[in-house]
Amino acid sequence: MSISPTVLVADDDPAFSNRVHQLIESEFQVVATVEDGQALLEASRQRQADLYLVDISMPRLNGFQAARLLKKEQPDARILFLTVHEDPAAVAEALAIGVAGYVLKRSAAADLIPALRQVLQGGRFVSAAVHE
């Protein structure tokens, strides 16, 4: 039996994080769930994950700030934003940081698992609803 890829979830909405966990648990192992960007960095130092699933709008450090710092500490970290922000400028900033995936929360049911698979294979994924 193969080991499921590990995911660390960072989102300040515990109910949404729980739904994400339920959505991906058939293929991925959620190793930690945190509610802000600073907690994401602290958790990533204790338990590196195969993929980091990060919201943009979080307290203490937002997703952009946390992703920049995480990439400095772990240059090969695979980060996927799961967000409500549909602004093409936000997508461009995310990709410039080195974020490999950008999924809209409203598209999560359809896009999240394919996005996680693609990012884990070294690819890039942006929800079709967002135009770069």
C-alpha positions as CSV (number, residue, x, y, z in Angstrom):
1,M,0.0,0.0,0.0
2,S,1.4,3.4,-1.0
3,I,1.7,6.2,1.4
4,S,-0.5,9.2,0.7
5,P,1.2,12.6,0.0
6,T,1.1,14.9,2.9
7,V,-0.6,18.3,3.0
8,L,-0.4,21.1,5.5
9,V,-3.5,23.3,5.4
10,A,-3.4,27.0,6.4
11,D,-6.8,28.8,6.5
12,D,-8.3,31.1,9.1
13,D,-11.8,29.5,8.7
14,P,-11.9,26.2,10.7
15,A,-15.2,25.1,9.1
16,F,-13.7,25.6,5.6
17,S,-10.5,23.7,6.6
18,N,-12.6,20.8,7.8
19,R,-14.4,20.7,4.4
20,V,-11.1,20.7,2.6
21,H,-9.9,17.9,4.8
22,Q,-13.0,15.9,3.9
23,L,-12.6,16.7,0.2
24,I,-9.0,15.5,-0.1
25,E,-8.7,12.8,2.6
26,S,-9.3,9.9,0.1
27,E,-5.9,10.7,-1.6
28,F,-4.0,12.9,0.7
29,Q,-3.0,12.9,4.4
30,V,-3.5,16.2,6.2
31,V,-0.6,16.4,8.6
32,A,-1.6,19.8,10.2
33,T,-4.1,22.5,10.0
34,V,-3.3,26.1,11.1
35,E,-5.2,29.3,11.1
36,D,-2.6,32.0,10.2
37,G,0.6,32.5,8.3
38,Q,2.9,32.6,11.3
39,A,1.5,29.3,12.5
40,L,2.1,27.9,8.9
41,L,5.8,28.7,9.1
42,E,6.1,27.2,12.6
43,A,4.3,24.1,11.6
44,S,6.4,23.7,8.4
45,R,9.5,23.7,10.5
46,Q,8.2,20.9,12.7
47,R,6.6,18.8,9.9
48,Q,7.5,19.4,6.3
49,A,4.7,18.4,4.0
50,D,4.7,17.4,0.4
51,L,2.4,20.3,-0.3
52,Y,1.2,23.4,1.5
53,L,-2.4,24.5,0.9
54,V,-2.6,28.2,1.8
55,D,-5.3,30.8,2.0
56,I,-4.3,34.4,1.1
57,S,-6.4,36.3,3.7
58,M,-5.1,35.2,7.0
59,P,-4.1,37.0,10.2
60,R,-0.5,37.6,11.5
61,L,1.0,36.9,8.1
62,N,-1.1,36.7,4.9
63,G,-0.6,34.0,2.4
64,F,1.7,36.0,0.2
65,Q,4.0,36.9,3.1
66,A,4.0,33.3,4.5
67,A,4.7,31.9,1.0
68,R,7.7,34.2,0.5
69,L,9.1,33.2,3.8
70,L,8.4,29.5,3.3
71,K,10.1,29.5,-0.1
72,K,13.2,31.2,1.5
73,E,13.3,28.4,4.2
74,Q,12.3,25.6,1.8
75,P,13.0,26.6,-1.8
76,D,11.5,23.3,-3.1
77,A,8.2,23.7,-1.1
78,R,5.2,23.1,-3.3
79,I,2.6,25.7,-2.4
80,L,-1.0,25.9,-3.7
81,F,-3.2,28.9,-2.8
82,L,-6.9,28.2,-2.1
83,T,-8.6,31.6,-2.0
84,V,-11.5,33.8,-2.8
85,H,-9.3,36.3,-4.6
86,E,-10.0,36.3,-8.3
87,D,-7.9,39.3,-9.2
88,P,-5.4,38.5,-12.0
89,A,-2.8,40.7,-10.2
90,A,-3.1,38.3,-7.2
91,V,-2.5,35.3,-9.5
92,A,0.5,37.0,-11.0
93,E,2.0,37.9,-7.6
94,A,1.4,34.3,-6.4
95,L,3.2,32.8,-9.5
96,A,6.0,35.3,-9.2
97,I,6.6,34.1,-5.6
98,G,6.8,30.5,-6.8
99,V,3.3,29.3,-5.8
100,A,2.6,26.4,-8.1
101,G,-1.2,26.3,-7.8
102,Y,-4.0,28.8,-7.5
103,V,-7.5,27.5,-6.8
104,L,-10.6,29.5,-6.1
105,K,-12.6,28.4,-3.1
106,R,-15.8,28.4,-5.2
107,S,-14.1,26.0,-7.6
108,A,-12.6,23.7,-4.9
109,A,-15.0,20.8,-5.3
110,A,-14.0,20.4,-9.0
111,D,-10.4,21.8,-9.0
112,L,-8.7,21.0,-5.8
113,I,-7.8,17.3,-6.2
114,P,-6.7,17.8,-9.9
115,A,-4.7,20.8,-8.8
116,L,-3.0,18.9,-5.9
117,R,-2.1,16.1,-8.3
118,Q,-0.7,18.4,-10.9
119,V,1.4,20.4,-8.4
120,L,2.8,17.3,-6.8
121,Q,3.9,16.1,-10.3
122,G,5.9,19.4,-10.7
123,G,3.2,21.2,-12.8
124,R,1.3,24.3,-12.3
125,F,-2.5,24.8,-11.9
126,V,-4.7,27.9,-12.0
127,S,-8.5,27.6,-11.8
128,A,-10.1,28.2,-15.2
129,A,-12.3,30.9,-13.6
130,V,-9.2,33.1,-13.2
131,H,-7.5,34.5,-16.2
132,E,-3.8,35.3,-15.8
